[in-house]
Structure formats: C-alpha cells, structure tokens
Amino acid sequence: MLTLQNLIHVTQEFTEKYVAPFTERTDTEARFPTESYEALKAQGYMGLLVPKEYGGLGGGNLHHSQVCYALARSCATTALCYMMHNTATAALSSFGSDGLKSELLPKIAKGEITLALAYSESGSGTHFGLPDIQEKEQDNKRILSGRKSFVTAAQHADYYVTYTNSCKIKDGKNTWLVHKDSSNLVHESTQWQGIGMRGNASMPVQYNDVKVDGKYQIGNEGEGENHAGIVAMYFVVGLGAVYSGLGFHAYATALKHIKERRYTTGGTLSDVELVRIHLADIYAKTQSSIALVFDAAQSFDSQSAESAAKIFACRINATHNVMDICSLAMRLGGGKAYNKELPLERLLRDAFASQVMAPSLDVLKVWLGQELVK
Ligand SMILES: Cc1cc2nc3c(=O)[nH]c(=O)nc-3n(C[C@H](O)[C@H](O)[C@H](O)COP(=O)(O)OP(=O)(O)OC[C@H]3O[C@@H](n4cnc5c(N)ncnc54)[C@H](O)[C@@H]3O)c2cc1C
C-alpha cells in the first residue's frame, strides 16, 4: 500500500511496471497514457495531496515533486498529466468549502475522479491570471462563456478547475469546478499537434454558456487571484520536477549509449575523455535541477519566506538545464539519436514545452526579479 514513508521506493517500482512500457507508444501515437493514468488512480496516487481526514495521504509539495520527478524519469507526458491533477487538488483542498471538500476529496483519494487545470486563454497567453471568460448569474448558478486554450488531460479528467472573471466583484477572479460532461462544454479535440508531450491530450475547451451550480465554486467570491498564487506554487515546482525527471531520463539514455557504442577498434564512446566530460556536464545539470526543486518544495512546506523565490528559481534552472541536457545528449547519441533509434529526440521535443508553459521561462524571470527586490 502506498504511504508517504514508502513513496519513493514504491513509485520507482510503479513506473517500471505501469509507466515505462507505454512511454514510446504515448509519443508515436500521440495517445493519452490511459494505462498509466488508470494505474495512478487504482494505486492511491491521486490522493497524494488529499488531507488524511478525507482519506488521502496528506502529502505536501515535496511529496508532489518527488512523484512528478519519478514519473518523468520514465514518461514526461504522464508526469505532466499527474502534476495538473495534484495542483488542481491542492486548490480544492486549500480553498474549497467544507461541503465541496466532503463531496469530492474522498472520491479523489479513492481514484474515482481526477482533476485538470483550465486557466490559459488565447487572449492572455502565458499571463494566465488575466482571463477573458465571463460569468452571468442565474438563480444560484453561474453561466460561463469563453474559451480555454489548453486543458491537459481534457476528457480524461472529470472536473476542470476553471479560472473566470467574477460577475459580482469588479476585477475579481473566481475559481470553479466544471464537470467535463457539462452541457454546452465543447472540446476541440483535434487541436493538439504539439511537437512534444504528444499524449497529454491538451485541447481548447469552449464554455458556450455553461451552467455551474454555486456549490462548485472554490473559495470566496472574487478571491481567485489569491488562490491562483498558491496554485502556482504547486504548479511551478511540479513543472520543475517534471523537467528534472526528463533531464535524468536523457542522462540515463546517454550513459547507456556511450557504454554500449563500440567501434571496430574495440573501444567504446565512454573511453573518450571529451565524451566523459560531456556526460559529467549532463550529470551535474541533472543533479542541480532536482536538488533545487526538492529544496524549493521543502521550503514551501515549511512556510519559509524565501519559498516563492526558490520555486521560481528551481523551474528557471530546470528549464535551462533540460534543454542543455537534451541537446548535449543528442550530440553524444550521434546518428542513432538523430535517426530516432534512441529516444533522445523525443526527450528534446518534450523538453521544449518547459520554456513556453505558463508562467513561461521569461515571465518567471520577471517574477523572480520582482520577488527578489520586494
Ligand atoms: C504541453 C502544454 C500543456 C499545457 N497545459 C495546460 C493546462 O493544462 N492548463 C492551462 O491552463 N494551460 C496549459 N498550457 C498553456 C500554457 O500554460 C501557456 O498558457 C501557453 O503555452 C501560452 O502560449 P501562447 O502562445 O499564448 O504564449 P504567449 O503568451 O503568446 O507567449 C509567447 C512568448 O512570449 C513571451 N512573453 C509574453 N509576454 C511576455 C512578457 N511580458 N515578458 C517576457 N516574455 C513574454 C513568453 O514567455 C513566450 O515565450 C499548456 C501548454 C503546453 C505547451
């Protein structure tokens, strides 16, 4: 049984059995990693951030980053979908009403329902805190109209945490849980042509006057911006963990390759000093990525005043590192990597999402600079 104490060990075994066998197919067929996602549900992972009183494991940001990292060492797409679920769960656990938490958190802990994030819109792009989506009030319900531009795991997750403009408080924002099968919710399911993260099923979702019951509002009216601030801390650290795990995957692939690549002279690539120096660079970058991620997550859990700066920094570091790691690993992989005999080109494609996912690399640097001079 999964516990916080055996989390790292059990998750390593879990990824070998339930994630690694599907990784290649997820990419080549641009297919959602259903088997891995179902196994995550069945084996208690969806309840990682659900408080114990609701049947979950009561984990924190460090546990979240540990599992995202471990999954991404095998499949970055699976890790990304899981990361979105955990982040959305953190929003519900932190700000949901007692009634909403009692209704949904036990089901999440049992793996009966999962969540996704619907923040981004094309009108604000990477500045996901500035949605255009509008609300109208009708009886005790809200009618939502607008379009979210990317929802990872759409149609696979049950509820989308949806960020809107309050119709009651000027400039206020709200957060809602919207069921995937709601009337007038339209999935643009043919839209995902990502060069990487090919199985994440991200797609635009139209809210064409979608009616949501008042009880599915997360938190108080107009306070969504505060919620988004906390949600971002799980999201940014989670992305840092995903791209650190992906970097490790590239390191392990390059290491195996240079030891196995043999010439007729009898030597292997790993006999070449410059090759070993490149490997040393790759390894140092993988270690720096994950060390900063775990430190940042821990500082959030211990409510350190420096945690926001550390969280922004860990993802900036992981993003730069993963692109460098994959590029250098491709060089070590030579023609075999270029010809897709090694999975390195997939990892390179997946890695490029890191710099554009909100808050993008450049926006994060702006945020970190602001945080440091505050
Ligand atoms: C694989 C993947 C999965 C995703 N999943 C989700 C999801 O589940 N939920 C969700 O809500 N969103 C999701 N997104 C959306 C994502 O978070 C971003 O909102 C989206 O990638 C922004 O794209 P854009 O073309 O609108 O970027 P733009 O806003 O057009 O930005 C383009 C470039 O300009 C730069 N830029 C823009 N403004 C500034 C500025 N002020 N300062 C410096 N640089 C700036 C950006 O850094 C970026 O590099 C996903 C995206 C990807 C790639």
The ligand as an SDF file (V2000), in Angstrom:
LIG
                    3D

 53 58  0  0  0  0  0  0  0  0999 V2000
    2.2260   20.8720  -23.2570 C   0  0  0  0  0  0  0  0  0  0  0  0
    1.3790   22.0020  -22.7680 C   0  0  0  0  0  0  0  0  0  0  0  0
    0.3860   21.7430  -21.8420 C   0  0  0  0  0  0  0  0  0  0  0  0
   -0.4070   22.7880  -21.3290 C   0  0  0  0  0  0  0  0  0  0  0  0
   -1.3820   22.5010  -20.4220 N   0  0  0  0  0  0  0  0  0  0  0  0
   -2.1310   23.4950  -19.8930 C   0  0  0  0  0  0  0  0  0  0  0  0
   -3.1660   23.2160  -18.9450 C   0  0  0  0  0  0  0  0  0  0  0  0
   -3.4010   22.0510  -18.5650 O   0  0  0  0  0  0  0  0  0  0  0  0
   -3.9020   24.2330  -18.4680 N   0  0  0  0  0  0  0  0  0  0  0  0
   -3.6760   25.5230  -18.8380 C   0  0  0  0  0  0  0  0  0  0  0  0
   -4.3650   26.3970  -18.3290 O   0  0  0  0  0  0  0  0  0  0  0  0
   -2.7110   25.8290  -19.7330 N   0  0  0  0  0  0  0  0  0  0  0  0
   -1.9420   24.8430  -20.2840 C   0  0  0  0  0  0  0  0  0  0  0  0
   -0.9880   25.1340  -21.2320 N   0  0  0  0  0  0  0  0  0  0  0  0
   -0.8630   26.5070  -21.7220 C   0  0  0  0  0  0  0  0  0  0  0  0
    0.3880   27.1980  -21.2460 C   0  0  0  0  0  0  0  0  0  0  0  0
    0.4340   27.1790  -19.8610 O   0  0  0  0  0  0  0  0  0  0  0  0
    0.5060   28.6370  -21.7890 C   0  0  0  0  0  0  0  0  0  0  0  0
   -0.5970   29.3780  -21.4220 O   0  0  0  0  0  0  0  0  0  0  0  0
    0.6350   28.6480  -23.2770 C   0  0  0  0  0  0  0  0  0  0  0  0
    1.6730   27.7740  -23.6560 O   0  0  0  0  0  0  0  0  0  0  0  0
    0.9530   30.0750  -23.7450 C   0  0  0  0  0  0  0  0  0  0  0  0
    1.0590   30.0530  -25.1460 O   0  0  0  0  0  0  0  0  0  0  0  0
    0.9220   31.3900  -26.0160 P   0  0  0  0  0  0  0  0  0  0  0  0
    1.2520   31.0340  -27.4190 O   0  0  0  0  0  0  0  0  0  0  0  0
   -0.3800   32.0530  -25.7790 O   0  0  0  0  0  0  0  0  0  0  0  0
    2.0970   32.2610  -25.4100 O   0  0  0  0  0  0  0  0  0  0  0  0
    2.2850   33.8180  -25.4740 P   0  0  0  0  0  0  0  0  0  0  0  0
    1.6190   34.4800  -24.3220 O   0  0  0  0  0  0  0  0  0  0  0  0
    1.9400   34.3100  -26.8510 O   0  0  0  0  0  0  0  0  0  0  0  0
    3.8690   33.9670  -25.2520 O   0  0  0  0  0  0  0  0  0  0  0  0
    4.8140   33.7060  -26.3250 C   0  0  0  0  0  0  0  0  0  0  0  0
    6.2100   34.0030  -25.8290 C   0  0  0  0  0  0  0  0  0  0  0  0
    6.2880   35.4010  -25.4550 O   0  0  0  0  0  0  0  0  0  0  0  0
    6.8310   35.5350  -24.1730 C   0  0  0  0  0  0  0  0  0  0  0  0
    6.2210   36.6300  -23.4190 N   0  0  0  0  0  0  0  0  0  0  0  0
    4.9240   37.0130  -23.4270 C   0  0  0  0  0  0  0  0  0  0  0  0
    4.7280   38.0590  -22.5990 N   0  0  0  0  0  0  0  0  0  0  0  0
    5.9190   38.3170  -22.0100 C   0  0  0  0  0  0  0  0  0  0  0  0
    6.3590   39.2520  -21.0540 C   0  0  0  0  0  0  0  0  0  0  0  0
    5.5320   40.1720  -20.5220 N   0  0  0  0  0  0  0  0  0  0  0  0
    7.6500   39.2270  -20.6790 N   0  0  0  0  0  0  0  0  0  0  0  0
    8.5170   38.3370  -21.2340 C   0  0  0  0  0  0  0  0  0  0  0  0
    8.1640   37.4380  -22.1660 N   0  0  0  0  0  0  0  0  0  0  0  0
    6.8700   37.4200  -22.5470 C   0  0  0  0  0  0  0  0  0  0  0  0
    6.5170   34.2290  -23.4590 C   0  0  0  0  0  0  0  0  0  0  0  0
    7.4780   33.9790  -22.4860 O   0  0  0  0  0  0  0  0  0  0  0  0
    6.5890   33.1930  -24.5740 C   0  0  0  0  0  0  0  0  0  0  0  0
    7.8950   32.7050  -24.6730 O   0  0  0  0  0  0  0  0  0  0  0  0
   -0.1910   24.1130  -21.7620 C   0  0  0  0  0  0  0  0  0  0  0  0
    0.8210   24.3660  -22.7160 C   0  0  0  0  0  0  0  0  0  0  0  0
    1.5970   23.3370  -23.2090 C   0  0  0  0  0  0  0  0  0  0  0  0
    2.6780   23.6460  -24.2140 C   0  0  0  0  0  0  0  0  0  0  0  0
  1  2  1  0
  2  3  1  0
  2 52  2  0
  3  4  2  0
  4  5  1  0
  4 50  1  0
  5  6  2  0
  6  7  1  0
  6 13  1  0
  7  8  2  0
  7  9  1  0
  9 10  1  0
 10 11  2  0
 10 12  1  0
 12 13  2  0
 13 14  1  0
 14 15  1  0
 14 50  1  0
 15 16  1  0
 16 17  1  0
 16 18  1  0
 18 19  1  0
 18 20  1  0
 20 21  1  0
 20 22  1  0
 22 23  1  0
 23 24  1  0
 24 25  2  0
 24 26  1  0
 24 27  1  0
 27 28  1  0
 28 29  2  0
 28 30  1  0
 28 31  1  0
 31 32  1  0
 32 33  1  0
 33 34  1  0
 33 48  1  0
 34 35  1  0
 35 36  1  0
 35 46  1  0
 36 37  1  0
 36 45  1  0
 37 38  2  0
 38 39  1  0
 39 40  1  0
 39 45  2  0
 40 41  1  0
 40 42  2  0
 42 43  1  0
 43 44  2  0
 44 45  1  0
 46 47  1  0
 46 48  1  0
 48 49  1  0
 50 51  2  0
 51 52  1  0
 52 53  1  0
M  END
$$$$
